Amino acid sequence: MMRRCSVLVALMCGAALVTGCQTSGIPKFESAQITPDQLQPGQTAVITIDVSDYHHIVDRIEGKVKDYPQRVFKLKDDGVAPDKVAGDGIWTMEVSVPFQAPPGEHFIQFTAYDSDGHEIVVPDKEGHAQPLSTTLKVSITYPQQATDQNQTDQNQSK
């Protein structure tokens, strides 16, 4: 399957170069977002990636937090909430921020895989092969009230 997908992508890229036009046959991420993208521990967000995939090559999309690669997010396009319509190319997942999550900006890299579990490889703007992926940023903050209380506690302990 990987060889077939690689050959398919190579043929589509070659056709695009010869004709001077882009082909819609190569899968791509049209848009990606986390809503909301600023969260506090215990809150939830919905991750959405809109995929253009004429040949239905994308079998799954997984994301990994760059600083915590053991944390894996598996998006679905199965029509089960928060996904609205099965097979429409809009992959979703609801995620809750753990209470022990450190504050700050965190980056999640999402990658598309084929049915054999291989990363889907597509050409970048310069024509170089790269995995079909995108990175989203989420900011985790703590409630101001809790932060103020922590500062008060620290000042009292001095």
Backbone as JSON, one array per atom type, in Angstrom:
{
  "sequence": "MMRRCSVLVALMCGAALVTGCQTSGIPKFESAQITPDQLQPGQTAVITIDVSDYHHIVDRIEGKVKDYPQRVFKLKDDGVAPDKVAGDGIWTMEVSVPFQAPPGEHFIQFTAYDSDGHEIVVPDKEGHAQPLSTTLKVSITYPQQATDQNQTDQNQSK",
  "N": [[0.83, -1.2, 0.0], [1.95, 1.26, 0.8], [3.88, 1.65, -1.19], [2.18, 1.85, -3.39], [0.75, 4.18, -2.73], [2.86, 6.02, -2.67], [3.7, 5.9, -5.34], [1.37, 6.8, -6.54], [1.22, 9.44, -5.55], [3.62, 10.42, -6.64], [3.07, 10.19, -9.39], [0.92, 11.96, -9.61], [2.15, 14.33, -8.86], [4.06, 14.55, -10.88], [2.37, 14.84, -13.09], [1.23, 17.27, -12.47], [3.44, 18.96, -12.66], [4.13, 18.71, -15.38], [1.83, 19.65, -16.7], [1.58, 22.1, -15.59], [-0.27, 22.81, -13.72], [-2.03, 22.54, -10.6], [-3.05, 19.54, -8.97], [-6.04, 18.16, -7.65], [-5.98, 15.74, -6.52], [-4.07, 15.05, -4.6], [-3.89, 14.49, -1.18], [-4.65, 17.0, 1.29], [-4.38, 19.21, 4.1], [-6.88, 21.39, 4.61], [-7.76, 23.22, 6.53], [-7.16, 23.82, 10.03], [-7.9, 23.72, 13.48], [-8.13, 24.59, 16.98], [-10.67, 24.89, 19.25], [-11.93, 26.38, 22.09], [-8.72, 28.1, 21.81], [-7.37, 28.88, 24.0], [-7.11, 27.76, 27.17], [-8.04, 26.53, 30.45], [-6.96, 24.29, 33.07], [-9.06, 21.41, 33.21], [-10.97, 22.37, 31.48], [-12.58, 21.96, 28.24], [-11.9, 21.45, 24.75], [-12.46, 21.56, 21.19], [-10.92, 19.91, 18.6], [-10.38, 20.39, 15.2], [-9.85, 19.28, 11.93], [-9.9, 19.94, 8.59], [-9.93, 18.03, 5.79], [-8.87, 17.66, 2.47], [-9.35, 15.1, 0.36], [-9.5, 13.46, -2.18], [-9.05, 10.83, -3.18], [-9.42, 9.24, -0.98], [-7.29, 8.48, 0.75], [-6.4, 9.08, 3.29], [-6.51, 7.51, 6.34], [-6.37, 7.75, 9.06], [-5.86, 10.32, 11.55], [-3.49, 11.58, 13.66], [-2.36, 13.28, 16.57], [0.41, 14.67, 18.35], [1.64, 16.02, 21.34], [4.24, 18.27, 21.28], [6.13, 18.63, 23.4], [5.44, 16.53, 25.02], [5.43, 13.72, 23.84], [4.27, 11.26, 24.38], [1.63, 11.71, 24.78], [-1.08, 11.24, 22.89], [-3.35, 12.26, 20.4], [-6.25, 11.2, 18.86], [-7.95, 11.79, 16.08], [-11.27, 11.68, 14.65], [-13.45, 10.79, 11.94], [-16.14, 9.94, 11.97], [-18.81, 10.55, 12.43], [-19.68, 10.54, 15.02], [-20.32, 12.48, 17.85], [-17.84, 14.85, 18.78], [-17.84, 15.01, 16.01], [-19.65, 15.75, 13.1], [-20.63, 14.67, 10.62], [-20.2, 11.56, 9.19], [-17.38, 10.57, 7.29], [-17.05, 12.96, 5.84], [-14.7, 14.3, 5.55], [-13.99, 16.03, 7.53], [-12.26, 15.97, 10.33], [-12.41, 15.3, 13.77], [-12.12, 15.91, 17.35], [-12.78, 15.86, 20.82], [-11.18, 17.3, 23.54], [-9.95, 17.28, 26.86], [-8.34, 19.42, 29.16], [-5.85, 18.29, 31.24], [-5.71, 18.45, 34.87], [-3.16, 18.61, 35.88], [-1.7, 19.75, 33.88], [0.92, 21.74, 32.61], [1.19, 25.33, 32.7], [1.26, 27.61, 29.87], [2.35, 27.93, 26.4], [1.58, 25.37, 24.16], [2.38, 22.97, 21.66], [0.85, 21.04, 19.2], [1.43, 18.49, 17.0], [-0.09, 17.3, 14.14], [-0.55, 14.44, 12.15], [-1.21, 12.72, 9.11], [-2.21, 9.39, 8.28], [-2.04, 6.4, 6.27], [-4.05, 3.46, 5.42], [-2.35, 1.36, 6.0], [-0.91, 2.24, 8.09], [1.19, 3.94, 7.6], [2.87, 7.09, 7.39], [1.41, 9.63, 5.42], [2.84, 10.87, 2.55], [3.49, 13.92, 0.99], [4.08, 16.45, -1.55], [5.87, 19.45, -0.67], [5.74, 23.09, -0.9], [8.0, 23.57, -2.44], [8.26, 21.24, -3.78], [9.45, 19.13, -2.45], [9.35, 15.99, -0.75], [7.3, 15.4, 2.05], [5.83, 14.6, 5.27], [2.24, 14.58, 5.48], [1.16, 16.95, 7.42], [0.36, 19.14, 10.18], [0.68, 21.83, 12.54], [-0.71, 22.84, 15.59], [-1.36, 25.42, 17.99], [-1.9, 25.67, 21.46], [-2.9, 27.46, 24.32], [-2.37, 27.23, 27.74], [-3.67, 28.33, 30.71], [-3.83, 29.35, 34.16], [-6.48, 29.88, 36.52], [-6.88, 33.29, 37.5], [-7.48, 33.84, 40.15], [-6.56, 31.58, 41.59], [-3.83, 31.81, 41.07], [-3.25, 34.27, 42.31], [-3.78, 33.49, 44.96], [-1.78, 31.58, 45.39], [0.49, 33.23, 45.28], [0.02, 34.8, 47.55], [0.14, 32.83, 49.55], [2.85, 32.07, 49.26], [4.14, 34.45, 49.99], [3.37, 34.65, 52.68], [4.67, 32.49, 53.78], [7.27, 33.27, 53.98]],
  "CA": [[0.0, 0.0, 0.0], [2.82, 2.43, 0.86], [4.47, 1.83, -2.52], [1.12, 2.31, -4.27], [0.48, 5.58, -2.41], [4.01, 6.8, -3.11], [3.65, 5.96, -6.8], [0.23, 7.65, -6.86], [1.62, 10.83, -5.28], [4.64, 10.78, -7.62], [2.41, 10.38, -10.68], [0.12, 13.19, -9.56], [3.1, 15.46, -8.85], [4.62, 14.64, -12.22], [1.33, 15.39, -13.97], [1.07, 18.7, -12.14], [4.6, 19.67, -13.19], [4.07, 18.7, -16.83], [0.72, 20.48, -17.17], [1.7, 23.43, -15.01], [-1.39, 23.08, -12.83], [-2.08, 21.7, -9.41], [-4.09, 18.53, -9.0], [-6.78, 18.04, -6.4], [-5.88, 14.35, -6.07], [-3.15, 14.9, -3.49], [-4.57, 14.92, 0.04], [-4.05, 18.13, 2.0], [-5.14, 19.8, 5.19], [-7.43, 22.67, 4.19], [-7.75, 24.08, 7.71], [-7.02, 23.11, 11.3], [-8.09, 24.65, 14.6], [-8.54, 24.17, 18.32], [-11.65, 25.88, 19.71], [-11.08, 27.57, 22.06], [-7.29, 27.8, 21.82], [-6.86, 29.28, 25.32], [-7.85, 26.92, 28.1], [-7.57, 26.3, 31.81], [-7.13, 22.87, 33.42], [-10.43, 20.98, 33.4], [-11.81, 22.82, 30.37], [-12.5, 21.14, 27.03], [-11.82, 22.11, 23.45], [-12.67, 20.69, 20.04], [-9.9, 19.99, 17.56], [-10.99, 20.11, 13.9], [-8.99, 19.37, 10.76], [-10.64, 19.75, 7.35], [-9.02, 17.36, 4.87], [-9.25, 17.43, 1.08], [-8.79, 13.77, 0.11], [-10.3, 12.94, -3.28], [-8.85, 9.39, -3.36], [-9.66, 8.59, 0.32], [-6.03, 7.89, 1.19], [-6.25, 9.3, 4.74], [-7.24, 6.53, 7.14], [-6.43, 8.27, 10.43], [-5.07, 11.51, 11.86], [-3.07, 11.57, 15.06], [-1.57, 14.42, 17.01], [1.28, 14.49, 19.52], [2.13, 17.25, 21.95], [5.68, 18.26, 21.02], [6.9, 18.45, 24.63], [4.97, 15.31, 25.68], [5.04, 12.88, 22.7], [3.49, 10.1, 24.8], [0.23, 12.13, 24.75], [-1.51, 11.12, 21.5], [-4.73, 12.63, 20.12], [-6.73, 10.47, 17.68], [-9.13, 12.44, 15.52], [-12.19, 10.76, 13.98], [-14.4, 11.28, 10.94], [-17.09, 8.84, 12.05], [-20.16, 11.0, 12.68], [-19.97, 10.51, 16.46], [-20.0, 13.79, 18.42], [-18.24, 16.11, 18.19], [-17.87, 14.95, 14.55], [-21.05, 15.91, 12.7], [-21.01, 13.82, 9.5], [-19.18, 10.54, 8.91], [-16.8, 10.52, 5.96], [-17.11, 14.23, 5.13], [-13.37, 14.89, 5.47], [-13.74, 16.89, 8.68], [-11.82, 15.1, 11.42], [-12.58, 16.03, 15.03], [-11.91, 15.27, 18.65], [-12.92, 16.72, 21.98], [-10.09, 17.03, 24.46], [-9.99, 18.0, 28.13], [-7.01, 19.75, 29.68], [-5.65, 17.67, 32.56], [-5.47, 19.41, 35.94], [-1.71, 18.73, 36.1], [-1.06, 20.33, 32.69], [1.67, 22.96, 32.92], [0.74, 26.51, 31.95], [2.11, 28.07, 28.78], [1.97, 27.57, 25.04], [1.91, 23.99, 23.8], [2.21, 22.75, 20.23], [0.44, 19.67, 18.87], [1.64, 18.2, 15.58], [-1.02, 16.32, 13.62], [-0.04, 13.77, 10.96], [-2.16, 11.81, 8.47], [-1.69, 8.05, 8.01], [-2.84, 5.58, 5.37], [-4.63, 2.27, 6.05], [-1.27, 0.47, 6.44], [-0.25, 2.85, 9.24], [2.32, 4.75, 7.17], [2.63, 8.52, 7.19], [1.14, 10.0, 4.04], [3.87, 11.8, 2.1], [3.03, 14.83, -0.06], [5.1, 17.46, -1.86], [5.7, 20.78, -0.1], [5.68, 24.14, -1.93], [9.18, 23.46, -3.31], [8.25, 19.94, -4.42], [10.12, 18.12, -1.63], [8.44, 15.09, -0.05], [7.19, 15.59, 3.5], [4.58, 14.03, 5.78], [1.06, 15.44, 5.53], [1.04, 17.3, 8.83], [0.17, 20.54, 10.57], [0.89, 22.06, 13.97], [-1.61, 23.78, 16.23], [-0.91, 25.93, 19.29], [-2.91, 25.86, 22.5], [-2.35, 28.12, 25.5], [-2.98, 26.8, 29.0], [-3.49, 29.3, 31.79], [-4.5, 29.02, 35.41], [-7.36, 30.97, 36.94], [-6.19, 34.38, 38.19], [-7.74, 33.71, 41.58], [-5.65, 30.58, 42.13], [-2.48, 32.38, 40.98], [-3.15, 35.26, 43.38], [-3.72, 32.78, 46.24], [-0.45, 30.98, 45.48], [1.43, 34.3, 45.61], [-0.24, 35.16, 48.94], [0.69, 31.73, 50.36], [4.31, 32.15, 49.22], [4.56, 35.62, 50.77], [3.14, 34.36, 54.09], [5.62, 31.48, 54.25], [8.61, 33.85, 54.06]],
  "C": [[0.87, 1.25, 0.0], [3.43, 2.7, -0.52], [3.42, 2.38, -3.48], [0.81, 3.78, -4.02], [1.62, 6.47, -2.87], [4.01, 6.97, -4.62], [2.52, 6.89, -7.22], [0.59, 9.12, -6.67], [2.65, 11.28, -6.31], [4.01, 11.03, -9.0], [1.61, 11.68, -10.7], [1.04, 14.41, -9.58], [3.71, 15.65, -10.24], [3.62, 15.24, -13.19], [1.16, 16.87, -13.71], [2.23, 19.5, -12.71], [4.54, 19.79, -14.71], [2.99, 19.66, -17.33], [0.78, 21.89, -16.62], [0.53, 23.78, -14.11], [-1.33, 22.15, -11.62], [-3.22, 20.71, -9.56], [-4.77, 18.44, -7.65], [-6.69, 16.63, -5.84], [-4.96, 14.12, -4.9], [-3.86, 15.35, -2.22], [-3.86, 16.11, 0.67], [-4.98, 18.57, 3.11], [-5.59, 21.18, 4.73], [-7.4, 23.68, 5.33], [-7.63, 23.21, 8.96], [-7.18, 24.13, 12.43], [-8.43, 23.92, 15.89], [-9.46, 25.27, 18.82], [-12.14, 25.53, 21.1], [-9.61, 27.18, 22.14], [-6.6, 28.3, 23.09], [-7.74, 28.6, 26.36], [-7.23, 26.94, 29.49], [-7.74, 24.82, 32.11], [-8.59, 22.55, 33.74], [-11.36, 21.41, 32.29], [-11.62, 21.91, 29.15], [-12.46, 22.02, 25.78], [-12.12, 21.08, 22.37], [-11.58, 20.97, 19.02], [-10.58, 19.59, 16.25], [-9.95, 20.28, 12.8], [-9.84, 19.01, 9.54], [-9.66, 19.23, 6.3], [-9.64, 17.25, 3.48], [-8.56, 16.13, 0.67], [-9.64, 13.04, -0.93], [-10.23, 11.41, -3.41], [-9.01, 8.6, -2.06], [-8.43, 7.82, 0.81], [-5.88, 8.0, 2.7], [-7.14, 8.33, 5.49], [-7.36, 6.98, 8.6], [-5.55, 9.51, 10.54], [-4.78, 11.46, 13.35], [-2.23, 12.79, 15.35], [-0.76, 14.07, 18.24], [1.71, 15.85, 20.02], [3.64, 17.21, 21.84], [6.52, 18.03, 22.27], [6.55, 17.17, 25.38], [4.51, 14.32, 24.62], [4.26, 11.62, 23.09], [1.98, 10.41, 24.81], [-0.22, 12.18, 23.29], [-3.0, 11.45, 21.4], [-5.14, 11.94, 18.83], [-8.03, 11.09, 17.21], [-9.96, 11.41, 14.76], [-13.03, 11.51, 12.95], [-15.51, 10.24, 10.82], [-18.53, 9.25, 12.33], [-20.58, 10.97, 14.14], [-19.47, 11.82, 17.06], [-18.61, 13.8, 19.04], [-18.21, 16.13, 16.65], [-19.32, 14.94, 14.1], [-21.49, 14.92, 11.63], [-19.88, 12.84, 9.21], [-18.7, 10.65, 7.47], [-16.82, 11.82, 5.18], [-15.76, 14.92, 5.01], [-13.06, 15.86, 6.6], [-13.51, 15.98, 9.88], [-11.86, 15.9, 12.72], [-12.25, 15.19, 16.24], [-12.17, 16.3, 19.73], [-11.83, 16.32, 22.96], [-10.26, 17.88, 25.71], [-8.57, 18.24, 28.6], [-6.87, 19.12, 31.05], [-5.33, 18.73, 33.62], [-3.98, 19.6, 36.23], [-0.97, 19.33, 34.91], [-0.32, 21.61, 33.06], [1.16, 24.14, 32.1], [1.73, 26.85, 30.84], [1.56, 27.66, 27.43], [2.46, 26.16, 24.74], [1.57, 23.79, 22.33], [1.9, 21.28, 19.99], [0.63, 19.49, 17.37], [0.73, 17.05, 15.17], [-0.49, 15.77, 12.3], [-1.1, 12.81, 10.44], [-1.46, 10.5, 8.13], [-2.62, 7.31, 7.06], [-3.33, 4.33, 6.11], [-3.59, 1.26, 6.5], [-0.51, 1.05, 7.63], [0.97, 3.69, 8.88], [1.92, 6.22, 7.07], [2.37, 8.77, 5.71], [2.14, 11.09, 3.66], [3.33, 12.59, 0.91], [4.13, 15.82, -0.38], [4.8, 18.78, -1.14], [5.71, 21.81, -1.23], [6.86, 24.09, -2.89], [9.25, 22.11, -4.01], [8.97, 18.85, -3.66], [9.08, 17.28, -0.88], [8.48, 15.35, 1.45], [5.9, 14.95, 3.97], [3.45, 15.05, 5.71], [0.8, 15.73, 7.0], [0.81, 18.79, 9.01], [0.36, 20.64, 12.07], [-0.08, 23.13, 14.47], [-1.06, 24.18, 17.59], [-2.1, 26.06, 20.22], [-2.22, 26.5, 23.7], [-3.12, 27.65, 26.73], [-2.64, 27.83, 30.06], [-4.19, 28.78, 33.03], [-5.41, 30.17, 35.8], [-6.58, 32.01, 37.74], [-6.32, 34.25, 39.69], [-6.77, 32.71, 42.21], [-4.22, 31.09, 42.11], [-2.26, 33.4, 42.08], [-3.03, 34.58, 44.74], [-2.36, 32.14, 46.43], [0.59, 32.03, 45.85], [1.26, 34.73, 47.06], [0.35, 34.11, 49.88], [2.2, 31.79, 50.41], [4.81, 33.32, 50.04], [4.4, 35.37, 52.26], [4.14, 33.38, 54.64], [7.02, 32.03, 54.41], [8.89, 34.41, 55.42]]
}
